Amino acid sequence: MNEGPLIQAEDLAERLEDTALRIFDCRFDLARPDAGRAHYDDEHLPGAAYADLNRDLSAPRTPGSGRHPLPAPGAFAARLREWGVSGDSVIVAYDDGNSMYAARLWWLLRWLGHRSALVLDGGMRRWMQLGLPLDETIPSRPPGNFVEHAHPEFVVGAQEVLAASRDGTTRILDVRAAERYRGDVEPIDAVAGHVPGALNHPFTSSLGADGRFLPAAELRAALEERLGGVPPQRTVAMCGSGVTACHLLLAMEVAGLPGARLYPGSWSEWSSDPSRPVARGAAAWHSRSPTPAPTCSASPRPPRDTATAT
């Protein structure tokens, strides 16, 4: 249907009658968790089902986990079958426009072995700008037959991240906004800062002003500069809770740099354990060859900034 992980609105509009197509609306608002579903109920792309970040694309939080744990593979595969997804389905995910939530569904599908997954570049915003059709109908489909083939090697845990922060041969890329990475503010989690040795690469840097991804060559140049000669396979993506980190993994796929891994717990998990080290301020190393990360003590930790909105 499409080469690469993105599909343009014009191309999707021409394929709405494809019986193998399954479209998912992933719009979500962290500050108003029910807003995405309400927007979906008002209008959505024809044939789209709604995938909720908290209820469908994450498992409930547990002590010591991040804010958006990965769903259990079997449970998520069952949900996909309920949505009518089969092994030969072509899945398109979209959200409001910057693809941060759509990328989560895209990555989950790859993690479970479903390769025909795409993200609508520019999302709902682009679709509406082009005056393409919308619908209010909630689709009803027969169950699908998708069978998961999970890839545990796509993820890393906190211990692996700790080792990576010390070994100097792995890049950890933190895609949160620069002020959160530096520890200037922390509107969500209890502790501000970042994993020692992690470099900041805000997920928005992969997007143009219209919310669509930058051209592949431009993405590749920026990412290779950030990786500093480290191969994608020795790269870990993290964020606040394992959602926007998927956006970086999508951008790397667009750029032809696949193979990086996800730290699902991300900062919300890392910062929940006071024994783990925390760094603040700008990264201390930017060279094109990996060097050891600066040493940081586990305490004292900076206070949470509660004045900043989510």
C-alpha positions as CSV (number, residue, x, y, z in Angstrom):
1,M,0.0,0.0,0.0
2,N,2.8,2.4,0.8
3,E,6.5,2.5,1.2
4,G,7.8,3.7,4.5
5,P,5.8,4.1,7.7
6,L,3.9,7.3,6.7
7,I,1.0,7.8,4.4
8,Q,-0.2,11.1,3.0
9,A,-3.8,12.3,3.4
10,E,-4.3,12.4,-0.4
11,D,-3.2,8.8,-0.8
12,L,-5.3,7.5,2.1
13,A,-8.4,9.3,0.7
14,E,-8.1,7.3,-2.5
15,R,-8.0,4.0,-0.6
16,L,-10.9,4.4,1.9
17,E,-12.8,1.6,0.1
18,D,-9.9,-0.9,0.6
19,T,-11.4,-3.8,2.6
20,A,-8.1,-4.6,4.3
21,L,-7.8,-1.1,5.7
22,R,-8.3,-0.4,9.4
23,I,-8.1,3.2,10.5
24,F,-7.6,4.2,14.1
25,D,-8.2,7.6,15.7
26,C,-5.6,8.1,18.5
27,R,-6.4,11.6,19.5
28,F,-5.8,12.2,23.2
29,D,-5.2,15.0,25.7
30,L,-3.2,14.2,28.8
31,A,-4.9,17.0,30.7
32,R,-8.4,16.0,29.6
33,P,-8.3,12.2,29.2
34,D,-11.9,12.0,27.8
35,A,-11.5,14.7,25.2
36,G,-10.1,12.5,22.5
37,R,-13.0,10.2,22.6
38,A,-15.4,13.2,22.6
39,H,-13.7,14.6,19.5
40,Y,-13.9,11.2,17.9
41,D,-17.7,10.9,18.6
42,D,-18.2,14.3,17.0
43,E,-16.4,13.4,13.8
44,H,-13.6,11.2,12.5
45,L,-12.1,9.7,9.4
46,P,-14.5,7.4,7.6
47,G,-14.3,3.9,9.0
48,A,-12.1,4.8,11.9
49,A,-12.3,3.2,15.3
50,Y,-11.1,4.9,18.5
51,A,-7.9,3.8,20.3
52,D,-7.6,5.3,23.8
53,L,-4.1,5.9,25.1
54,N,-5.0,5.0,28.7
55,R,-7.5,2.2,28.1
56,D,-6.2,0.5,24.9
57,L,-2.6,1.5,24.3
58,S,-1.4,1.2,27.9
59,A,-1.7,-1.1,30.8
60,P,-2.7,0.2,34.3
61,R,0.1,1.8,36.2
62,T,1.6,-0.3,39.0
63,P,4.0,0.6,41.8
64,G,7.4,1.2,40.2
65,S,6.2,1.4,36.6
66,G,6.0,4.4,34.4
67,R,2.8,6.3,33.7
68,H,1.9,4.3,30.6
69,P,3.1,0.7,30.8
70,L,3.0,-1.4,27.7
71,P,-0.2,-3.5,27.4
72,A,0.3,-7.2,27.8
73,P,0.9,-8.6,24.3
74,G,-1.9,-11.2,24.5
75,A,-4.4,-8.7,25.8
76,F,-3.5,-6.1,23.2
77,A,-3.7,-8.7,20.4
78,A,-7.1,-9.6,21.6
79,R,-8.2,-6.0,21.5
80,L,-6.9,-5.8,18.0
81,R,-9.0,-8.8,17.0
82,E,-12.0,-7.1,18.6
83,W,-11.4,-4.2,16.3
84,G,-11.4,-6.5,13.3
85,V,-7.6,-6.6,12.7
86,S,-6.2,-9.6,10.9
87,G,-2.8,-10.6,9.8
88,D,-3.3,-9.0,6.4
89,S,-4.9,-5.8,7.6
90,V,-3.3,-2.5,6.7
91,I,-3.5,-0.2,9.7
92,V,-3.4,3.6,9.6
93,A,-3.2,5.5,12.8
94,Y,-3.7,9.2,13.2
95,D,-4.2,11.9,15.9
96,D,-4.7,15.7,15.9
97,G,-1.6,16.4,13.8
98,N,1.8,15.8,15.4
99,S,1.5,12.0,15.5
100,M,2.7,11.6,19.1
101,Y,-0.2,9.3,20.0
102,A,-0.5,7.7,16.6
103,A,3.2,6.7,16.8
104,R,2.4,4.8,20.0
105,L,-0.1,2.6,18.2
106,W,2.3,2.2,15.2
107,W,5.1,1.1,17.5
108,L,2.9,-1.3,19.5
109,L,1.9,-3.0,16.2
110,R,5.5,-3.4,15.2
111,W,6.3,-4.7,18.6
112,L,3.7,-7.4,18.2
113,G,4.9,-8.3,14.7
114,H,2.4,-6.5,12.5
115,R,4.4,-4.9,9.8
116,S,1.6,-3.2,7.7
117,A,1.2,-0.2,10.0
118,L,1.3,3.4,8.9
119,V,0.8,6.8,10.4
120,L,-1.2,9.5,8.7
121,D,1.3,12.3,8.2
122,G,-0.1,15.5,9.5
123,G,-3.1,13.7,11.0
124,M,-6.6,15.1,11.4
125,R,-5.3,18.6,10.9
126,R,-3.9,17.9,7.4
127,W,-7.0,15.8,6.5
128,M,-9.3,18.8,7.4
129,Q,-7.1,21.3,5.6
130,L,-7.6,19.4,2.4
131,G,-11.4,19.2,3.0
132,L,-11.5,15.4,2.9
133,P,-14.5,13.6,4.2
134,L,-15.4,13.0,7.8
135,D,-17.9,10.8,9.4
136,E,-19.8,10.3,12.7
137,T,-20.5,6.6,12.3
138,I,-18.8,4.1,14.7
139,P,-17.8,1.1,12.6
140,S,-18.8,-2.4,13.5
141,R,-16.6,-5.1,12.1
142,P,-16.4,-8.9,12.5
143,P,-13.5,-10.1,14.7
144,G,-10.1,-10.4,13.1
145,N,-7.6,-13.2,13.3
146,F,-4.4,-11.3,14.2
147,V,-1.9,-13.5,16.1
148,E,0.9,-11.7,17.9
149,H,4.6,-12.4,17.5
150,A,6.0,-10.2,20.2
151,H,9.6,-8.8,19.9
152,P,10.9,-8.4,23.5
153,E,14.2,-7.2,22.0
154,F,12.5,-4.0,21.0
155,V,12.5,-2.8,24.6
156,V,14.9,-2.1,27.4
157,G,14.4,-1.9,31.2
158,A,15.8,0.5,33.8
159,Q,18.8,-1.7,34.6
160,E,19.8,-1.7,30.9
161,V,19.4,2.1,30.8
162,L,21.5,2.4,33.9
163,A,24.3,0.3,32.3
164,A,23.9,2.3,29.0
165,S,24.3,5.6,30.9
166,R,27.7,4.4,32.1
167,D,29.2,2.4,29.3
168,G,29.7,5.2,26.8
169,T,28.9,3.1,23.8
170,T,25.1,3.6,23.8
171,R,23.1,6.7,22.9
172,I,20.1,7.5,25.1
173,L,17.9,10.1,23.4
174,D,15.4,11.9,25.6
175,V,12.6,13.4,23.5
176,R,11.0,15.6,26.2
177,A,11.0,19.4,25.8
178,A,14.3,21.0,26.6
179,E,13.2,22.6,29.8
180,R,12.0,19.3,31.2
181,Y,15.1,17.5,30.1
182,R,17.3,20.1,31.9
183,G,15.2,19.9,35.0
184,D,14.1,23.5,34.9
185,V,10.5,22.4,35.3
186,E,8.6,19.1,35.8
187,P,4.9,19.5,35.4
188,I,4.0,15.8,35.6
189,D,6.5,13.6,37.4
190,A,7.7,14.0,41.0
191,V,11.4,14.6,40.1
192,A,12.9,16.9,37.5
193,G,16.0,16.2,35.4
194,H,17.2,13.4,33.1
195,V,19.1,10.1,33.0
196,P,22.9,10.9,33.3
197,G,24.4,10.7,29.8
198,A,21.2,11.0,27.9
199,L,21.0,13.6,25.1
200,N,18.0,15.8,24.5
201,H,16.3,15.5,21.1
202,P,12.8,16.9,21.4
203,F,10.3,14.9,19.3
204,T,9.0,18.2,17.8
205,S,12.4,18.7,16.1
206,S,11.3,15.9,13.6
207,L,8.3,18.0,12.4
208,G,7.7,20.9,10.2
209,A,5.5,23.8,11.0
210,D,2.5,22.0,9.6
211,G,2.9,19.0,11.9
212,R,4.2,16.7,9.1
213,F,7.5,14.9,9.3
214,L,10.5,16.6,7.8
215,P,11.9,15.1,4.6
216,A,13.7,11.8,5.2
217,A,17.1,13.2,4.2
218,E,16.7,16.1,6.6
219,L,15.7,13.8,9.4
220,R,18.6,11.5,8.7
221,A,21.1,14.3,8.8
222,A,19.9,15.6,12.1
223,L,19.6,12.2,13.7
224,E,23.0,11.0,12.5
225,E,24.5,14.2,14.0
226,R,22.8,13.4,17.3
227,L,23.8,9.8,17.3
228,G,27.4,10.8,16.8
229,G,28.5,7.6,15.0
230,V,26.6,5.3,17.3
231,P,24.4,2.8,15.3
232,P,20.7,2.9,15.7
233,Q,20.8,-0.6,17.2
234,R,22.8,0.9,20.2
235,T,20.3,3.7,20.7
236,V,17.6,3.9,23.4
237,A,14.6,6.2,23.0
238,M,12.9,7.6,26.1
239,C,10.5,10.4,27.1
240,G,8.2,10.9,30.1
241,S,6.2,7.7,29.9
242,G,7.1,5.8,26.8
243,V,4.7,7.5,24.4
244,T,6.5,10.3,22.6
245,A,9.6,8.2,22.5
246,C,7.7,6.1,19.9
247,H,7.6,9.2,17.8
248,L,11.4,9.3,17.7
249,L,11.4,5.6,16.7
250,L,9.0,6.5,13.9
251,A,11.1,9.4,12.8
252,M,14.2,7.1,12.7
253,E,12.3,4.6,10.6
254,V,11.3,7.4,8.2
255,A,15.0,8.5,8.1
256,G,16.1,4.9,7.2
257,L,17.7,4.4,10.7
258,P,15.7,1.5,12.2
259,G,16.7,-0.7,15.1
260,A,16.6,1.7,18.1
261,R,14.9,0.4,21.2
262,L,12.3,1.8,23.5
263,Y,12.5,2.4,27.3
264,P,8.8,2.1,28.0
265,G,9.0,3.3,31.6
266,S,11.0,6.3,30.7
267,W,11.4,9.2,33.1
268,S,8.3,8.5,35.1
269,E,9.7,5.0,36.0
270,W,13.3,6.1,36.3
271,S,12.5,9.0,38.7
272,S,10.2,6.9,40.9
273,D,13.3,5.1,42.4
274,P,15.4,7.4,44.6
275,S,18.4,5.2,44.2
276,R,18.7,6.0,40.5
277,P,21.0,8.9,39.6
278,V,19.6,12.1,38.2
279,A,21.3,14.7,36.1
280,R,20.3,18.3,35.6
281,G,21.2,21.0,33.1
282,A,22.4,20.7,29.5
283,A,24.2,17.5,28.4
284,A,28.0,17.6,29.1
285,W,29.0,15.8,26.0
286,H,28.2,16.3,22.3
287,S,31.1,14.8,20.4
288,R,30.6,12.6,17.4
289,S,32.1,9.6,19.2
290,P,30.6,8.3,22.4
291,T,32.3,9.3,25.6
292,P,31.4,8.4,29.2
293,A,28.5,10.3,30.7
294,P,29.1,12.7,33.6
295,T,28.9,11.2,37.0
296,C,25.8,12.3,39.0
297,S,24.8,11.4,42.5
298,A,21.4,10.0,43.3
299,S,20.6,13.0,45.7
300,P,19.7,15.7,46.4
301,R,17.0,15.7,43.8
302,P,15.3,18.9,42.6
303,P,11.8,19.8,43.7
304,R,8.9,19.3,41.4
305,D,7.7,22.4,39.6
306,T,3.9,22.4,40.0
307,A,3.3,25.7,38.2
308,T,3.8,24.5,34.7
309,A,0.9,23.1,32.8
310,T,0.9,19.6,31.3
